[in-house]
Each structure stands twice: as structure tokens, then as C-alpha cells.
């Protein structure tokens, strides 16, 4: 077992350099450069990015902060005013990327270039930045792992970690995965012929990795208690929404309303009768639930997009 004296910061002259912030800035810088190069190679216009530049920055900062607060909600519940201290180093790179995606979705509504084409560019840049972000979390002992007896377990000497025994270096697992995923997405980009290949393949692999790696996390998070039937119901719900989106133009307004009413009534019936379902519950982390929802939404969106734009 390896014992590591973790440090959150080091002093450079009169300045104190925080490791998480340093690697976060590296992630933002390199992923931004990568995003620009991918945009140019995909023949997408950078003018659209420049036109909404301030909104991209605002969404990146705001959503990154919101996701970070959700991830460490127990800390902020004890000290609510800390949510206003933006310089405390708590920031989610993934949340920031989601914020940028939200602006892209809004800004591409009336453009010839679709949102999915932008996602194919945004996703590899995001995974590349996430690799550096997780290295920073490892060096600052954030988002640490559970105890393990495996030979590569590490002992972390810092008050941030509640375990005094060897733990999984889960941050390095994540960093390695996202760097490898970036390379895989570039290969997919090279050989794919349809829009959405990188997005679909990347989200599927990322969901699988997050679902299993999160079980190795030892830090606190929002706990989600779910049943097998919950996952099956979500799957059926997203499939029904995908079917509705695919055939919406062929249905009359009355049929659309009837379809939506039936789906809504079935949803309400499941929510009301859920407590009477005898299947046992199991605990998920909040990030696992988000990953599952992202996967289902991505599959539906890509299928609908390809039916609507068969030439892309």
C-alpha cells in the first residue's frame, strides 16, 4: 500500500497556488483550445460561439457552481452563506460543460447546424478537460474512494479524507477513463458517417463507467433510493417520448393531446402506487441517477434527430 501526503496547495513566492484550481484552469484552457480545433475541423462557425460568448461563460460558471453545491450539499446545509463565496474552490467542470450545452441548445434552435452536431464537438473537449480535472481532485484529496485491500490502494494523510486506511484512488480511475474515452471519441469521429455517433457512443461508455466507479466513492453525496421498477419505468417513459417525437407530425392535435394525457396518467399512477410495489430498494449516488437519465435522453434524442435529418 502506498501512503501519500496529499496537499491542497503550495506556496510560490507570496502566492498560494491551490491544486484543484490550478488543474481546473488547465482543464478549461486545454479543453477550450481542443473545442476550437474540433469546431474548425467539423466546419462549424465560431461566430456563433463568439456571438453568445458571454452567455457561455455565465452558464459555465453558474452551472458549475450549482453542481458543485449539490455534490457537497451537506457542507452547504451547515453553512448556507458559503454558497455565495464563489472563490472557495468548489466547482464542477461537468456542470460547467452542461451549462454550455444548454446555451448551445438554445442558440441553435433556428440555425442550419443542429444541436447534435455541436454535441459531437463539445463531448470530446469535455472528456479531455475532465481528465485534468480529476487529476486535480486527486492531488487535493477531493472525491476520494472507499477502503480497499487491493495492492494499489493509497493512504491519504489529510483531514479531508475520513478514512485512515488504504482507499481506492478513484480519481485516477476517472482521469484514465476520460483520457482514453477522448481518444476513442476521436477514432469514432474519424470513421463515423452520421451526426450523433460520438455523442451516443461517448454517453453510453461514460454512463457505464460512472455507474460502476461511483460505487467506489467514499465521500458524501446525495443518496437516491431506487427500485428496479423505477429504472424500467424511466426507460419506458423515455421510449414513449421518443416515439411521440418521431410521429408527432403525423398525428392530429387531438391524437397528440390524447397520447400525452395517457402518458401523464400512467406516470401519475406509477408515482402514487410505487409504495405498494414489493421490490426492494437499492441506493444510488446522485451522479449515477443523472448518468442514467442522460443516457436515456441521449438515445431518444439521437434517434429522433436521425429520423428528422436523414442526410446528417
C-alpha positions as CSV (number, residue, x, y, z in Angstrom):
1,X,0.0,0.0,0.0
2,X,1.2,3.5,-0.8
3,X,1.0,6.3,1.6
4,X,0.7,9.8,0.1
5,X,0.9,13.1,2.0
6,X,-1.7,15.0,0.0
7,X,-1.6,18.8,-0.3
8,X,-4.3,21.1,-1.4
9,X,-2.0,24.0,-2.2
10,X,1.6,25.0,-2.4
11,X,3.3,28.4,-2.0
12,X,5.0,30.1,-4.9
13,X,6.7,33.2,-3.5
14,X,4.0,35.3,-1.8
15,X,1.2,33.5,-3.7
16,X,-0.7,30.3,-2.6
17,X,-1.5,28.0,-5.5
18,X,-4.5,25.7,-5.0
19,X,-4.0,22.4,-6.8
20,X,-7.7,21.9,-7.6
21,X,-7.9,25.4,-9.0
22,X,-4.7,25.0,-11.0
23,X,-5.8,21.9,-12.7
24,X,-9.3,23.3,-13.2
25,X,-7.8,26.2,-15.1
26,X,-5.6,23.8,-17.1
27,X,-8.7,21.8,-17.9
28,X,-10.6,24.9,-19.0
29,X,-7.7,26.2,-21.1
30,X,-6.9,22.9,-22.9
31,X,-10.5,21.8,-23.5
32,X,-11.3,25.2,-24.9
33,X,-8.4,25.0,-27.3
34,X,-9.4,21.5,-28.2
35,X,-13.0,22.6,-28.7
36,X,-12.0,25.3,-31.1
37,X,-9.9,22.9,-33.2
38,X,-12.7,20.4,-33.3
39,X,-15.2,23.1,-34.3
40,X,-12.9,24.1,-37.2
41,X,-12.4,20.6,-38.4
42,X,-16.2,20.0,-38.3
43,X,-16.7,23.1,-40.5
44,X,-18.8,24.7,-37.7
45,X,-18.9,28.5,-37.4
46,X,-17.0,30.0,-34.5
47,X,-19.0,33.2,-35.0
48,X,-21.9,31.6,-33.2
49,X,-19.7,30.9,-30.2
50,X,-18.4,34.4,-30.2
51,X,-21.9,35.9,-30.6
52,X,-23.1,34.1,-27.4
53,X,-19.7,34.2,-25.7
54,X,-20.9,36.0,-22.5
55,X,-23.8,33.6,-22.1
56,X,-21.5,30.6,-22.5
57,X,-19.2,32.0,-19.8
58,X,-22.1,32.8,-17.5
59,X,-23.7,29.4,-18.0
60,X,-20.4,27.6,-17.4
61,X,-19.7,29.4,-14.1
62,X,-23.3,29.2,-12.8
63,X,-24.0,25.6,-13.6
64,X,-20.5,24.5,-12.5
65,X,-21.2,26.2,-9.1
66,X,-24.7,24.7,-8.8
67,X,-23.5,21.1,-9.5
68,X,-20.6,21.6,-7.0
69,X,-23.0,22.7,-4.3
70,X,-25.2,19.7,-5.0
71,X,-22.2,17.4,-4.7
72,X,-21.3,18.8,-1.3
73,X,-24.7,19.7,-0.1
74,X,-24.1,18.6,3.5
75,X,-21.3,21.2,3.8
76,X,-23.5,24.0,2.4
77,X,-26.5,23.0,4.6
78,X,-24.4,23.6,7.7
79,X,-23.2,26.9,6.3
80,X,-25.7,28.2,3.7
81,X,-23.8,31.5,3.3
82,X,-20.9,29.6,1.8
83,X,-22.9,29.3,-1.4
84,X,-22.2,33.0,-2.0
85,X,-18.4,32.5,-1.6
86,X,-17.5,31.8,-5.2
87,X,-13.8,31.7,-4.6
88,X,-13.8,28.7,-2.2
89,X,-12.6,26.4,-4.9
90,X,-15.8,24.3,-5.2
91,X,-16.6,23.9,-8.8
92,X,-17.9,21.2,-11.2
93,X,-16.3,21.1,-14.6
94,X,-19.0,18.7,-15.8
95,X,-21.7,21.1,-14.5
96,X,-20.0,23.9,-16.5
97,X,-20.0,21.8,-19.6
98,X,-23.7,21.1,-19.2
99,X,-24.3,24.9,-18.9
100,X,-22.5,25.4,-22.2
101,X,-24.6,22.6,-23.8
102,X,-27.8,24.4,-22.6
103,X,-26.7,27.6,-24.3
104,X,-25.9,25.7,-27.5
105,X,-29.3,24.1,-27.4
106,X,-31.0,27.4,-27.1
107,X,-28.8,29.2,-29.7
108,X,-29.1,26.5,-32.4
109,X,-32.9,26.4,-32.5
110,X,-33.2,28.4,-35.7
111,X,-29.8,27.5,-37.3
112,X,-29.0,25.2,-40.1
113,X,-26.4,23.5,-37.9
114,X,-28.2,21.3,-35.3
115,X,-27.5,20.9,-31.6
116,X,-26.4,17.3,-32.1
117,X,-23.6,18.4,-34.4
118,X,-22.4,20.8,-31.7
119,X,-22.6,18.0,-29.1
120,X,-20.3,15.8,-31.3
121,X,-17.7,18.6,-30.9
122,X,-18.4,19.5,-27.3
123,X,-18.3,16.0,-25.8
124,X,-14.6,15.1,-26.7
125,X,-13.5,18.5,-25.5
126,X,-15.4,17.9,-22.2
127,X,-13.9,14.5,-21.6
128,X,-10.4,15.8,-22.3
129,X,-10.9,18.5,-19.7
130,X,-12.5,16.1,-17.2
131,X,-9.3,14.1,-17.2
132,X,-7.2,17.0,-16.0
133,X,-10.0,18.0,-13.5
134,X,-9.9,14.5,-11.9
135,X,-6.1,14.7,-11.6
136,X,-6.6,18.0,-9.7
137,X,-9.2,16.3,-7.4
138,X,-6.7,13.5,-6.7
139,X,-3.9,15.9,-5.7
140,X,-6.3,17.8,-3.5
141,X,-7.8,14.7,-2.0
142,X,-11.4,15.5,-3.2
143,X,-14.0,13.0,-4.3
144,X,-11.9,10.2,-2.7
145,X,-12.6,6.5,-2.7
146,X,-13.7,3.7,-0.3
147,X,-11.3,1.5,1.7
148,X,-9.7,-1.3,-0.3
149,X,-7.3,-4.2,0.2
150,X,-6.0,-4.0,-3.4
151,X,-2.3,-3.5,-3.8
152,X,-2.7,-0.1,-5.4
153,X,-4.7,1.3,-2.6
154,X,-3.4,4.6,-1.2
155,X,-3.3,6.0,2.3
156,X,-4.1,9.7,2.3
157,X,-2.8,11.9,5.1
158,X,-5.2,14.8,5.2
159,X,-8.2,15.8,7.3
160,X,-10.4,16.0,4.1
161,X,-10.5,12.1,4.0
162,X,-12.4,10.3,6.7
163,X,-10.5,7.0,6.2
164,X,-7.1,6.3,7.8
165,X,-6.8,3.0,5.9
166,X,-5.9,2.5,2.2
167,X,-8.6,3.7,-0.2
168,X,-9.3,3.4,-3.9
169,X,-7.6,6.2,-6.0
170,X,-10.9,6.5,-7.7
171,X,-9.9,10.0,-9.1
172,X,-7.1,8.4,-11.1
173,X,-9.6,5.7,-12.4
174,X,-11.7,8.6,-13.6
175,X,-8.8,10.5,-15.1
176,X,-7.5,7.5,-17.0
177,X,-11.0,6.6,-18.3
178,X,-11.7,10.1,-19.6
179,X,-8.4,10.4,-21.4
180,X,-8.9,7.0,-23.0
181,X,-12.5,8.0,-23.9
182,X,-11.3,11.1,-25.6
183,X,-9.0,9.1,-27.8
184,X,-11.9,6.6,-28.6
185,X,-14.2,9.5,-29.5
186,X,-11.6,10.9,-31.9
187,X,-11.4,7.5,-33.6
188,X,-15.2,7.4,-33.7
189,X,-15.2,10.8,-35.2
190,X,-12.8,9.7,-37.9
191,X,-14.9,6.8,-39.1
192,X,-18.5,7.8,-38.3
193,X,-20.7,8.8,-41.2
194,X,-23.8,10.2,-39.3
195,X,-24.2,13.0,-36.8
196,X,-24.5,11.8,-33.2
197,X,-22.1,8.8,-33.4
198,X,-19.6,10.5,-31.0
199,X,-22.3,11.7,-28.6
200,X,-24.2,8.4,-28.5
201,X,-21.0,6.2,-28.1
202,X,-19.5,8.6,-25.6
203,X,-22.5,8.9,-23.4
204,X,-23.0,5.1,-23.3
205,X,-19.4,4.5,-22.2
206,X,-19.4,7.4,-19.8
207,X,-22.7,6.2,-18.2
208,X,-21.3,2.7,-17.7
209,X,-18.1,4.0,-16.2
210,X,-19.8,6.4,-13.9
211,X,-22.4,3.9,-12.7
212,X,-19.7,1.4,-11.6
213,X,-16.9,3.8,-10.5
214,X,-19.3,5.7,-8.3
215,X,-19.7,2.6,-6.1
216,X,-16.0,3.0,-5.2
217,X,-16.5,6.6,-4.0
218,X,-16.2,7.2,-0.2
219,X,-17.1,10.8,0.1
220,X,-20.6,12.0,0.9
221,X,-23.2,12.9,-1.7
222,X,-27.0,13.0,-2.3
223,X,-28.3,9.5,-1.8
224,X,-31.0,8.3,-4.2
225,X,-33.1,5.2,-3.2
226,X,-34.5,3.5,-6.3
227,X,-36.2,0.2,-7.2
228,X,-35.7,-1.9,-10.3
229,X,-39.2,-0.8,-11.4
230,X,-38.1,2.8,-11.3
231,X,-35.4,2.2,-13.9
232,X,-37.8,0.2,-16.0
233,X,-40.4,3.0,-15.8
234,X,-37.9,5.6,-16.7
235,X,-36.8,3.5,-19.7
236,X,-40.4,3.1,-20.9
237,X,-41.2,6.8,-20.3
238,X,-38.2,8.0,-22.5
239,X,-39.1,5.4,-25.2
240,X,-42.7,6.7,-25.2
241,X,-41.5,10.3,-25.5
242,X,-39.1,9.3,-28.3
243,X,-42.0,7.6,-30.2
244,X,-44.2,10.6,-29.7
245,X,-41.5,13.0,-31.0
246,X,-40.9,10.7,-34.0
247,X,-44.5,10.5,-35.1
248,X,-45.7,13.9,-33.8
249,X,-46.0,15.5,-37.2
250,X,-48.2,12.6,-38.5
251,X,-50.7,12.8,-35.7
252,X,-53.6,15.2,-35.4
253,X,-53.6,17.7,-32.5
254,X,-56.3,15.6,-30.8
255,X,-54.2,12.5,-31.0
256,X,-51.2,14.3,-29.7
257,X,-53.2,15.5,-26.7
258,X,-54.6,12.1,-26.1
259,X,-51.1,10.5,-26.3
260,X,-49.7,13.0,-23.8
261,X,-52.7,12.6,-21.5
262,X,-52.3,8.8,-21.4
263,X,-48.5,9.1,-20.7
264,X,-49.2,11.6,-17.9
265,X,-51.9,9.5,-16.3
266,X,-49.7,6.4,-16.3
267,X,-46.8,8.4,-14.8
268,X,-49.1,9.7,-12.0
269,X,-50.5,6.2,-11.4
270,X,-46.9,4.8,-11.0
271,X,-45.9,7.6,-8.6
272,X,-49.0,7.0,-6.5
273,X,-48.7,3.2,-6.5
274,X,-45.0,3.0,-6.2
275,X,-45.0,2.4,-2.4
276,X,-47.1,-0.7,-2.9
277,X,-44.6,-2.3,-5.2
278,X,-42.8,-5.0,-3.2
279,X,-39.4,-4.8,-5.0
280,X,-36.5,-4.0,-2.7
281,X,-34.7,-0.6,-2.8
282,X,-31.1,-0.1,-3.6
283,X,-29.0,3.1,-3.0
284,X,-27.5,5.1,-5.9
285,X,-25.4,8.3,-5.8
286,X,-27.0,11.4,-7.4
287,X,-24.4,11.3,-10.2
288,X,-25.4,7.7,-11.1
289,X,-29.0,8.8,-11.5
290,X,-28.0,11.8,-13.7
291,X,-25.9,9.5,-15.8
292,X,-28.8,7.1,-16.4
293,X,-31.1,10.0,-17.3
294,X,-28.5,11.4,-19.6
295,X,-28.2,8.1,-21.4
296,X,-31.9,7.6,-21.9
297,X,-32.3,11.2,-23.1
298,X,-29.4,10.9,-25.5
299,X,-30.6,7.7,-27.1
300,X,-34.1,9.2,-27.7
301,X,-32.6,12.5,-29.0
302,X,-30.2,10.8,-31.4
303,X,-32.9,8.5,-32.8
304,X,-35.4,11.4,-33.3
305,X,-32.6,13.6,-34.8
306,X,-31.7,10.9,-37.3
307,X,-35.3,10.4,-38.4
308,X,-35.7,14.2,-38.8
309,X,-32.4,14.8,-40.6
310,X,-31.7,11.6,-42.5
311,X,-29.0,13.4,-44.6
312,X,-26.8,14.3,-41.5
